[in-house]
């Protein structure tokens, strides 16, 4: 049950604090005063999208509500969402001027998905748009399934079957594609496999080709170095040998010369080794045109494969080769996977058939119940000859709705034929039928979502006269089971409420062209005045006031206070008293 609603800087509402009682609550006011804005603010707490335009200039929009959820059985929902559970739930939504928003449950940050998940349990908001939904084919299914335990089982079974069927179709498509690509994939793999590629070979081959292309130049240079090292008399090594001998002869005469002679000898030995190495290297280098052609052809093959596959390394070509091999292995295993998937689909379909059969039986039982239960309610709402039927027949295929075709048929006249409701029902008849359905939901349904509050936004559209009194009586009876909040223009409905709020506009400041919406809880005297205004004019006539008292079934005595108890700070108009 909704017990409190606080709104700051939302659309035309600067600030409002509203305490809601249990039972029957009426909200009235002139068209455009801002009654539906309250629902828009409440919608933010139920996970609706936050629009940047709703935030008043220069402020942050904050909407907060307190719900009593003790008897709604929501503990598991909170546990799944990892949100602390309490019998009192405080929801808060903050919307910044840039449109960004945050949501909280009992001061714990939560996602909008959580708000949307919990919303149907907190409040059922009925608008004129929802009334039109009666004519949609999906409404008939949802109407019956509230009394069908098998509907949840069918939804689960259908989801499993659909997922397995999609998987099988994907495997079949993949198999067909694999068969079309088999020859080409095998050709590509053979080409890469026959190339016998090894990691790093491209760099080695390129270095070898560079050497073969410059073999004569390299060999001549190495030969020249060898000659410079070892030439008789003038070579580097003979001269170093002579220099080392000369130093050795005088080493005894100076302490540093012996060390220099040793260093000279080490250098000669190292250079001699270098010379030998260069000479051996020169002997290994020869121009080999045949080997050059082999290396060049190998590199050409690698470059051609790289260009073909759009890569720039041998390692990438190896990865492609392994991928093609896995693709061929995958194609070979698809047959086994398809057979396994088909067995799973067949098994899931058998279960789907069983659950659908149970659902059909339950729907037919629920249809008979609805047809019988709705008739007296429709009679109470001024349609004594009205009848409703929900024929359940077998559909051609299994869909998300089951293996049934359900129609909602209606007739408002004695002796008339039942027809699709969207073709024969007027706006007023649709409104009354929806109210009867909501009454059944709230007071007599044993299954389905338990809802704490029902909010009706002008469900009385197309209703007037004696019928409006009956609508009000039904809402009053309904409010004995759940909280009922109704936004209405009908005095007959407002008069039956146990709590009455009035929404109105006033200038934001003296001389300002900007208007803001205010909401006030009315005393008994003020209710008489408001209902009388709804019956006649402002100010109301004396006869309208007497009619208002009759509708409310009260005798009004002057209040000691003489003023309304306001739920938001605001100046009063002269005719508000």
C-alpha positions as CSV (number, residue, x, y, z in Angstrom):
1,X,0.0,0.0,0.0
2,X,1.2,3.5,-0.8
3,X,1.3,5.5,2.4
4,X,3.4,8.6,1.5
5,X,4.5,10.4,-1.6
6,X,7.0,13.3,-1.6
7,X,7.7,15.3,-4.8
8,X,10.2,18.1,-5.4
9,X,10.8,20.0,-8.6
10,X,8.9,17.7,-10.9
11,X,7.1,19.4,-13.8
12,X,4.6,21.9,-12.4
13,X,5.0,20.6,-8.8
14,X,7.5,22.6,-6.8
15,X,6.9,20.6,-3.6
16,X,4.3,18.3,-2.3
17,X,4.1,15.9,0.6
18,X,1.0,13.6,0.5
19,X,0.0,11.0,3.2
20,X,-2.3,8.4,1.8
21,X,-4.7,6.4,3.9
22,X,-5.9,2.8,3.2
23,X,-9.2,2.3,1.6
24,X,-10.7,4.6,-1.0
25,X,-8.8,7.8,-2.0
26,X,-10.1,10.4,-4.5
27,X,-8.1,13.1,-6.3
28,X,-10.0,15.8,-8.0
29,X,-9.3,19.1,-9.8
30,X,-9.9,21.0,-12.9
31,X,-8.5,19.7,-16.2
32,X,-4.8,20.7,-16.5
33,X,-4.4,21.3,-12.8
34,X,-1.7,18.6,-12.6
35,X,-3.6,15.5,-11.3
36,X,-1.9,13.2,-13.9
37,X,1.5,14.8,-13.0
38,X,1.3,12.9,-9.7
39,X,1.1,9.7,-11.7
40,X,4.1,10.8,-13.8
41,X,6.1,11.4,-10.7
42,X,5.1,8.1,-9.2
43,X,6.0,6.4,-12.5
44,X,9.6,7.4,-12.0
45,X,9.6,5.2,-8.9
46,X,8.2,2.4,-10.9
47,X,11.1,2.4,-13.4
48,X,9.8,4.7,-16.1
49,X,12.3,6.6,-18.2
50,X,13.4,10.0,-16.7
51,X,12.9,12.9,-19.1
52,X,15.1,15.9,-18.8
53,X,12.1,18.2,-19.4
54,X,10.4,17.1,-16.1
55,X,13.1,18.8,-13.9
56,X,12.2,22.3,-12.9
57,X,14.7,25.0,-13.7
58,X,17.4,25.5,-11.1
59,X,16.7,22.4,-9.1
60,X,17.0,18.6,-8.8
61,X,13.9,16.5,-9.1
62,X,13.4,14.1,-6.2
63,X,10.5,11.7,-5.9
64,X,10.2,9.5,-2.8
65,X,7.4,7.2,-1.7
66,X,6.8,4.9,1.3
67,X,5.1,1.6,0.7
68,X,3.7,-0.9,3.2
69,X,4.7,-4.3,1.6
70,X,4.3,-6.6,4.6
71,X,1.6,-8.8,3.0
72,X,2.9,-8.8,-0.6
73,X,5.4,-11.7,-0.2
74,X,8.3,-10.0,-1.9
75,X,11.1,-11.3,0.3
76,X,12.5,-13.6,-2.5
77,X,12.5,-10.7,-5.0
78,X,14.7,-8.6,-2.7
79,X,17.0,-11.5,-2.0
80,X,17.5,-12.2,-5.7
81,X,18.4,-8.5,-6.2
82,X,20.6,-8.4,-3.1
83,X,18.5,-5.6,-1.5
84,X,17.7,-5.5,2.2
85,X,14.1,-6.4,2.8
86,X,11.9,-4.5,5.2
87,X,8.1,-4.4,5.7
88,X,8.3,-0.7,4.9
89,X,9.9,0.1,1.5
90,X,11.2,3.6,0.7
91,X,11.8,4.2,-3.0
92,X,13.6,7.3,-4.1
93,X,14.5,8.6,-7.6
94,X,16.7,11.6,-8.2
95,X,16.8,13.2,-11.7
96,X,19.3,15.9,-12.6
97,X,18.8,18.7,-15.0
98,X,20.9,16.8,-17.6
99,X,18.5,13.9,-17.5
100,X,20.7,11.5,-15.6
101,X,19.0,9.8,-12.7
102,X,19.7,7.5,-9.7
103,X,17.3,5.1,-7.9
104,X,17.4,3.9,-4.3
105,X,15.5,1.3,-2.3
106,X,15.7,1.8,1.5
107,X,18.7,4.1,0.7
108,X,20.5,1.3,-1.2
109,X,21.3,2.1,-4.9
110,X,19.2,-0.1,-7.2
111,X,18.8,-0.4,-11.0
112,X,15.8,0.6,-12.9
113,X,15.4,-3.1,-13.8
114,X,14.7,-3.8,-10.1
115,X,12.1,-1.0,-10.0
116,X,10.4,-2.4,-13.0
117,X,10.5,-5.9,-11.5
118,X,8.9,-4.8,-8.3
119,X,6.5,-2.2,-9.7
120,X,3.6,-4.6,-10.5
121,X,3.5,-5.7,-6.9
122,X,3.4,-2.2,-5.6
123,X,1.0,-0.3,-7.8
124,X,-1.4,-1.2,-10.6
125,X,-1.8,2.1,-12.5
126,X,-4.8,2.1,-14.8
127,X,-5.1,4.8,-17.5
128,X,-7.4,5.3,-20.5
129,X,-4.7,3.7,-22.7
130,X,-5.0,0.5,-20.6
131,X,-8.7,0.5,-21.2
132,X,-8.1,0.4,-24.9
133,X,-5.8,-2.6,-24.4
134,X,-8.9,-4.8,-23.7
135,X,-9.4,-5.0,-27.5
136,X,-5.9,-6.3,-28.0
137,X,-5.6,-10.1,-28.5
138,X,-2.9,-10.4,-25.8
139,X,-5.3,-9.1,-23.1
140,X,-7.6,-12.1,-23.3
141,X,-4.6,-14.4,-22.6
142,X,-3.4,-12.3,-19.6
143,X,-6.9,-12.2,-18.3
144,X,-7.2,-15.9,-18.1
145,X,-3.6,-16.7,-17.1
146,X,-4.0,-14.8,-13.8
147,X,-5.9,-17.9,-12.7
148,X,-3.7,-20.5,-14.3
149,X,-0.7,-21.9,-12.4
150,X,0.4,-23.6,-15.6
151,X,1.0,-20.3,-17.4
152,X,4.4,-19.8,-15.6
153,X,5.3,-23.4,-16.4
154,X,4.4,-23.0,-20.0
155,X,6.4,-19.7,-20.3
156,X,9.4,-21.6,-19.0
157,X,8.9,-24.6,-21.2
158,X,8.3,-22.4,-24.3
159,X,11.5,-20.5,-23.5
160,X,13.5,-23.7,-23.3
161,X,12.0,-25.2,-26.4
162,X,12.5,-21.9,-28.4
163,X,16.1,-21.7,-27.3
164,X,16.8,-25.3,-28.2
165,X,15.1,-24.9,-31.5
166,X,17.1,-21.8,-32.4
167,X,20.3,-23.7,-31.4
168,X,19.3,-26.6,-33.7
169,X,18.5,-24.1,-36.6
170,X,21.9,-22.4,-36.0
171,X,23.7,-25.8,-36.2
172,X,21.8,-26.8,-39.3
173,X,22.6,-23.5,-41.0
174,X,26.3,-23.8,-39.9
175,X,26.3,-27.4,-41.3
176,X,24.9,-26.3,-44.7
177,X,27.4,-23.4,-44.9
178,X,30.2,-25.8,-43.9
179,X,29.2,-28.2,-46.7
180,X,29.1,-25.3,-49.2
181,X,32.6,-24.1,-48.1
182,X,34.1,-27.6,-47.6
183,X,36.1,-27.8,-50.9
184,X,37.4,-24.2,-50.7
185,X,38.4,-24.6,-47.0
186,X,40.2,-27.9,-47.7
187,X,42.0,-26.3,-50.7
188,X,43.2,-23.4,-48.6
189,X,44.3,-25.7,-45.8
190,X,46.2,-28.0,-48.2
191,X,47.9,-25.0,-49.8
192,X,49.1,-23.8,-46.4
193,X,49.9,-27.2,-45.1
194,X,52.0,-28.1,-48.2
195,X,54.0,-24.9,-47.7
196,X,55.4,-26.4,-44.5
197,X,55.7,-23.0,-42.9
198,X,57.8,-22.5,-39.8
199,X,57.9,-19.5,-37.4
200,X,60.8,-17.1,-38.1
201,X,61.8,-18.6,-41.4
202,X,60.9,-15.5,-43.4
203,X,63.5,-13.3,-41.7
204,X,66.2,-16.1,-42.0
205,X,65.5,-16.5,-45.7
206,X,65.6,-12.8,-46.3
207,X,69.0,-12.5,-44.6
208,X,70.3,-15.5,-46.7
209,X,69.0,-13.9,-49.9
210,X,70.8,-10.7,-49.1
211,X,74.0,-12.6,-48.5
212,X,73.7,-14.6,-51.7
213,X,73.1,-11.4,-53.7
214,X,76.3,-9.9,-52.3
215,X,78.4,-13.0,-52.0
216,X,81.3,-11.9,-54.3
217,X,81.5,-8.5,-52.6
218,X,81.5,-10.0,-49.1
219,X,84.1,-12.7,-50.0
220,X,86.4,-10.1,-51.6
221,X,86.2,-7.9,-48.5
222,X,87.0,-10.8,-46.1
223,X,89.9,-11.9,-48.3
224,X,91.3,-8.3,-48.2
225,X,91.1,-8.3,-44.4
226,X,92.9,-11.7,-44.2
227,X,95.7,-10.3,-46.4
228,X,96.0,-7.2,-44.3
229,X,96.3,-9.3,-41.2
230,X,98.9,-11.8,-42.5
231,X,101.0,-10.2,-45.3
232,X,104.7,-11.0,-44.9
233,X,106.5,-8.2,-43.3
234,X,103.7,-5.6,-43.8
235,X,100.8,-7.5,-42.3
236,X,99.2,-6.4,-39.0
237,X,100.1,-9.7,-37.2
238,X,103.9,-9.7,-38.2
239,X,104.2,-6.1,-37.2
240,X,102.5,-6.7,-33.8
241,X,104.8,-9.7,-33.3
242,X,107.9,-7.5,-33.9
243,X,106.6,-4.8,-31.6
244,X,105.9,-7.3,-28.9
245,X,109.5,-8.6,-29.2
246,X,111.0,-5.1,-29.0
247,X,109.1,-4.4,-25.8
248,X,110.1,-7.6,-24.2
249,X,113.8,-6.8,-24.7
250,X,113.5,-3.6,-22.7
251,X,111.0,-4.8,-20.1
252,X,113.7,-5.2,-17.4
253,X,114.6,-1.5,-17.6
254,X,111.2,0.0,-16.8
255,X,108.4,-1.4,-14.6
256,X,105.5,-0.4,-17.0
257,X,107.0,-1.9,-20.1
258,X,106.5,-5.5,-19.1
259,X,102.8,-4.9,-18.6
260,X,102.6,-3.2,-22.0
261,X,104.4,-6.1,-23.6
262,X,101.8,-8.5,-22.1
263,X,98.9,-6.4,-23.3
264,X,100.5,-6.3,-26.8
265,X,100.9,-10.1,-26.8
266,X,97.2,-10.5,-25.8
267,X,96.1,-8.2,-28.6
268,X,98.2,-10.1,-31.1
269,X,96.7,-13.4,-30.0
270,X,93.1,-12.0,-30.2
271,X,93.7,-10.5,-33.7
272,X,95.3,-13.7,-34.8
273,X,92.1,-15.6,-33.8
274,X,89.9,-13.0,-35.5
275,X,92.0,-13.4,-38.7
276,X,91.6,-17.2,-38.6
277,X,87.8,-16.8,-38.1
278,X,87.6,-14.3,-41.0
279,X,89.6,-16.7,-43.2
280,X,87.3,-19.7,-42.4
281,X,84.2,-17.5,-43.0
282,X,85.6,-16.4,-46.4
283,X,86.1,-20.0,-47.3
284,X,82.3,-20.7,-46.7
285,X,81.0,-17.9,-48.9
286,X,80.6,-18.7,-52.5
287,X,78.0,-17.4,-55.0
288,X,75.4,-20.2,-55.5
289,X,72.9,-19.3,-58.2
290,X,70.9,-22.5,-57.6
291,X,70.5,-21.8,-53.8
292,X,69.6,-18.2,-54.6
293,X,66.8,-19.4,-56.8
294,X,65.5,-21.7,-54.1
295,X,65.5,-19.0,-51.5
296,X,63.9,-16.5,-53.8
297,X,61.2,-19.0,-54.8
298,X,60.5,-19.8,-51.1
299,X,60.1,-16.1,-50.3
300,X,57.9,-15.6,-53.3
301,X,55.6,-18.4,-52.0
302,X,55.5,-16.8,-48.6
303,X,54.7,-13.3,-49.9
304,X,52.1,-14.7,-52.3
305,X,50.3,-16.5,-49.4
306,X,50.5,-13.4,-47.2
307,X,49.0,-11.3,-49.9
308,X,46.2,-13.8,-50.5
309,X,45.2,-14.0,-46.9
310,X,45.8,-10.4,-46.1
311,X,48.5,-10.8,-43.4
312,X,52.2,-9.8,-43.1
313,X,53.9,-12.6,-41.3
314,X,54.5,-16.3,-41.4
315,X,53.1,-16.7,-37.9
316,X,49.8,-15.2,-39.0
317,X,49.7,-17.7,-41.9
318,X,50.3,-20.6,-39.4
319,X,47.3,-19.3,-37.3
320,X,45.1,-19.3,-40.4
321,X,46.2,-22.8,-41.3
322,X,45.3,-24.0,-37.8
323,X,42.0,-22.2,-37.9
324,X,41.1,-23.9,-41.2
325,X,42.0,-27.2,-39.7
326,X,39.7,-26.5,-36.7
327,X,37.0,-25.5,-39.2
328,X,37.3,-28.8,-41.0
329,X,37.2,-30.7,-37.7
330,X,34.1,-28.7,-36.7
331,X,32.3,-29.5,-39.9
332,X,32.9,-33.2,-39.2
333,X,31.4,-32.9,-35.7
334,X,28.3,-30.9,-36.7
335,X,26.4,-34.0,-37.7
336,X,26.7,-35.4,-34.1
337,X,25.8,-32.0,-32.6
338,X,22.7,-31.7,-34.8
339,X,21.5,-35.2,-33.9
340,X,21.9,-34.4,-30.2
341,X,20.2,-31.0,-30.6
342,X,17.3,-32.7,-32.4
343,X,16.8,-35.1,-29.6
344,X,16.8,-32.2,-27.1
345,X,14.2,-30.3,-29.2
346,X,12.0,-33.4,-29.4
347,X,12.2,-33.9,-25.7
348,X,11.4,-30.2,-25.0
349,X,8.5,-30.3,-27.4
350,X,7.0,-33.3,-25.7
351,X,7.2,-31.4,-22.4
352,X,5.8,-28.3,-24.1
353,X,2.8,-30.2,-25.4
354,X,2.1,-31.6,-21.9
355,X,2.3,-28.2,-20.2
356,X,0.2,-26.6,-23.0
357,X,-2.4,-29.2,-22.6
358,X,-2.6,-28.5,-18.8
359,X,-2.7,-24.7,-19.5
360,X,-5.6,-25.2,-22.0
361,X,-7.6,-27.1,-19.4
362,X,-6.9,-24.4,-16.8
363,X,-7.8,-21.6,-19.2
364,X,-11.1,-23.2,-20.1
365,X,-11.9,-23.4,-16.4
366,X,-10.8,-19.8,-15.8
367,X,-12.9,-18.7,-18.8
368,X,-16.0,-20.3,-17.3
369,X,-15.2,-18.6,-14.0
370,X,-14.7,-15.2,-15.5
371,X,-17.9,-15.4,-17.6
372,X,-19.9,-16.2,-14.5
373,X,-18.0,-13.9,-12.0
374,X,-18.1,-10.8,-14.4
375,X,-21.9,-11.0,-15.1
376,X,-23.1,-9.7,-11.7
377,X,-20.4,-7.1,-11.6
378,X,-21.4,-5.8,-15.0
379,X,-25.0,-5.8,-13.9
380,X,-24.0,-3.7,-10.8
381,X,-22.4,-1.3,-13.3
382,X,-25.6,-0.7,-15.2
383,X,-25.3,-3.4,-17.8
384,X,-27.8,-6.0,-16.6
385,X,-28.0,-7.8,-19.9
386,X,-24.3,-7.7,-20.6
387,X,-22.4,-11.0,-21.1
388,X,-18.8,-11.8,-21.7
389,X,-17.3,-14.9,-23.2
390,X,-13.7,-16.2,-23.5
391,X,-13.8,-19.1,-25.9
392,X,-10.6,-21.2,-25.9
393,X,-9.9,-23.1,-29.0
394,X,-6.8,-25.0,-30.3
395,X,-4.4,-22.9,-32.4
396,X,-2.5,-24.1,-35.4
397,X,0.9,-23.9,-33.7
398,X,2.6,-23.4,-30.4
399,X,3.3,-19.7,-29.7
400,X,4.3,-17.7,-26.7
401,X,0.7,-17.7,-25.7
402,X,0.4,-21.5,-25.8
403,X,-1.5,-23.8,-28.1
404,X,-4.7,-21.9,-27.7
405,X,-6.5,-19.2,-29.5
406,X,-8.4,-17.0,-27.0
407,X,-10.9,-14.3,-27.9
408,X,-12.7,-11.8,-25.7
409,X,-16.3,-11.6,-26.8
410,X,-18.9,-9.1,-25.5
411,X,-22.5,-8.2,-25.8
412,X,-24.2,-5.4,-23.8
413,X,-27.8,-6.0,-25.0
414,X,-30.5,-8.5,-24.3
415,X,-30.7,-11.1,-27.0
416,X,-27.6,-9.7,-28.9
417,X,-24.9,-11.9,-30.3
418,X,-21.4,-12.0,-28.7
419,X,-18.8,-10.3,-30.9
420,X,-15.2,-9.2,-30.6
421,X,-15.2,-6.6,-27.9
422,X,-13.2,-4.1,-29.9
423,X,-15.9,-4.0,-32.5
424,X,-19.0,-3.7,-30.3
425,X,-18.2,-2.0,-27.0
426,X,-18.4,1.8,-26.5
427,X,-15.9,3.8,-24.5
428,X,-18.1,3.8,-21.4
429,X,-18.7,0.0,-21.7
430,X,-15.0,-0.6,-22.0
431,X,-14.3,1.5,-18.9
432,X,-16.9,-0.4,-16.8
433,X,-15.7,-3.8,-18.1
434,X,-12.2,-2.9,-17.1
435,X,-13.3,-1.8,-13.7
436,X,-15.1,-5.1,-13.2
437,X,-12.0,-7.0,-14.2
438,X,-9.8,-4.9,-11.8
439,X,-12.3,-5.7,-9.1
440,X,-12.0,-9.4,-9.8
441,X,-8.2,-9.1,-9.8
442,X,-8.2,-7.3,-6.5
443,X,-10.8,-9.2,-4.5
444,X,-11.2,-12.7,-5.9
445,X,-8.1,-13.9,-7.7
446,X,-6.2,-16.6,-5.9
447,X,-3.2,-16.6,-8.3
448,X,-1.1,-14.0,-10.2
449,X,0.7,-11.0,-8.9
450,X,-0.5,-9.6,-5.6
451,X,-0.7,-5.8,-5.8
452,X,-0.8,-3.3,-2.9
453,X,-2.5,-0.4,-4.6
454,X,-4.8,0.2,-7.6
455,X,-4.7,3.7,-9.1
456,X,-7.3,4.6,-11.7
457,X,-6.7,7.6,-13.9
458,X,-10.1,8.7,-15.1
459,X,-11.5,5.2,-15.6
460,X,-14.9,6.9,-15.4
461,X,-14.5,8.2,-19.0
462,X,-17.8,7.8,-20.8
463,X,-19.6,7.1,-17.5
464,X,-22.3,9.4,-16.1
465,X,-25.6,9.5,-14.2
466,X,-26.7,6.5,-12.2
467,X,-23.9,4.4,-13.6
468,X,-21.3,6.6,-12.0
469,X,-22.9,5.9,-8.6
470,X,-22.6,2.2,-9.3
471,X,-19.0,2.7,-10.4
472,X,-18.3,4.5,-7.1
473,X,-20.0,1.7,-5.1
474,X,-17.8,-0.9,-6.8
475,X,-14.6,1.0,-6.1
476,X,-15.7,1.4,-2.5
477,X,-16.2,-2.4,-2.2
478,X,-12.9,-3.0,-3.9
479,X,-11.2,-0.7,-1.4
480,X,-12.2,-3.0,1.4
481,X,-9.5,-5.4,0.1
482,X,-6.9,-3.1,-1.4
483,X,-6.0,0.5,-1.5
484,X,-7.9,2.3,-4.3
485,X,-6.8,5.7,-5.5
486,X,-8.9,7.3,-8.3
487,X,-8.4,10.5,-10.3
488,X,-11.8,11.6,-11.3
489,X,-14.1,14.3,-12.6
490,X,-17.2,12.7,-11.3
491,X,-18.7,14.0,-8.0
492,X,-20.5,10.7,-7.4
493,X,-17.1,8.8,-7.3
494,X,-15.4,11.5,-5.2
495,X,-18.2,11.5,-2.7
496,X,-17.7,7.8,-1.9
497,X,-14.0,8.2,-1.0
498,X,-12.8,8.0,2.5
499,X,-10.0,10.4,1.8
500,X,-10.1,13.3,-0.7
501,X,-7.4,15.5,-2.2
502,X,-7.8,18.5,-4.5
503,X,-5.2,19.5,-7.1
504,X,-5.1,23.1,-8.3
505,X,-2.8,25.6,-10.0
506,X,-1.7,29.0,-8.6
507,X,0.9,31.6,-9.6
508,X,4.4,30.8,-8.5
509,X,4.8,34.3,-7.1
510,X,2.8,37.5,-7.1
511,X,2.9,39.0,-10.6
512,X,4.6,35.8,-12.0
513,X,3.4,34.3,-15.2
514,X,4.5,30.8,-14.1
515,X,2.0,28.5,-12.5
516,X,2.6,25.6,-10.1
517,X,0.5,22.7,-9.1
518,X,-0.6,22.3,-5.4
519,X,-2.4,19.5,-3.7
520,X,-4.4,19.7,-0.5
521,X,-6.2,17.2,1.7
522,X,-9.8,18.3,2.2
523,X,-11.8,18.4,5.4
524,X,-15.4,17.2,5.4
525,X,-16.7,20.7,4.8
526,X,-14.3,21.3,2.0
527,X,-15.2,18.0,0.4
528,X,-18.9,19.2,0.4
529,X,-17.8,22.4,-1.3
530,X,-15.5,20.6,-3.8
531,X,-18.2,18.1,-4.8
532,X,-20.8,20.8,-5.1
533,X,-18.5,22.7,-7.4
534,X,-18.1,19.5,-9.5
535,X,-21.9,19.3,-9.6
536,X,-22.7,22.9,-10.5
537,X,-20.3,25.8,-10.7
538,X,-17.8,27.8,-8.6
539,X,-19.1,29.1,-6.3
540,X,-21.6,26.3,-6.0
541,X,-25.3,26.7,-5.5
542,X,-27.0,25.8,-2.2
543,X,-28.9,23.0,-3.9
544,X,-25.6,21.6,-5.2
545,X,-24.2,21.6,-1.7
546,X,-27.3,19.7,-0.4
547,X,-26.8,17.2,-3.2
548,X,-23.2,16.9,-2.3
549,X,-24.1,16.1,1.3
550,X,-26.6,13.5,0.1
551,X,-24.0,11.9,-2.0
552,X,-21.6,11.8,0.9
553,X,-24.4,10.8,3.2
554,X,-23.1,13.2,5.9
555,X,-24.5,16.2,7.8
556,X,-21.8,18.9,7.9
557,X,-21.3,21.0,11.0
558,X,-19.1,24.1,11.0
559,X,-15.5,23.2,11.7
560,X,-13.7,24.8,14.6
561,X,-10.7,25.5,12.4
562,X,-12.6,26.5,9.3
563,X,-9.6,25.7,7.1
564,X,-8.4,22.7,5.2
565,X,-5.4,20.7,6.4
566,X,-2.9,21.3,3.6
567,X,-0.3,18.8,2.7
568,X,1.9,21.4,1.1
569,X,2.7,25.0,2.1
570,X,0.6,27.3,-0.1
571,X,-1.6,30.4,0.0
572,X,-5.4,29.8,-0.3
573,X,-8.0,31.3,-2.6
574,X,-11.1,32.9,-1.2
575,X,-13.4,30.1,-2.4
576,X,-11.2,27.4,-0.9
577,X,-12.7,27.7,2.5
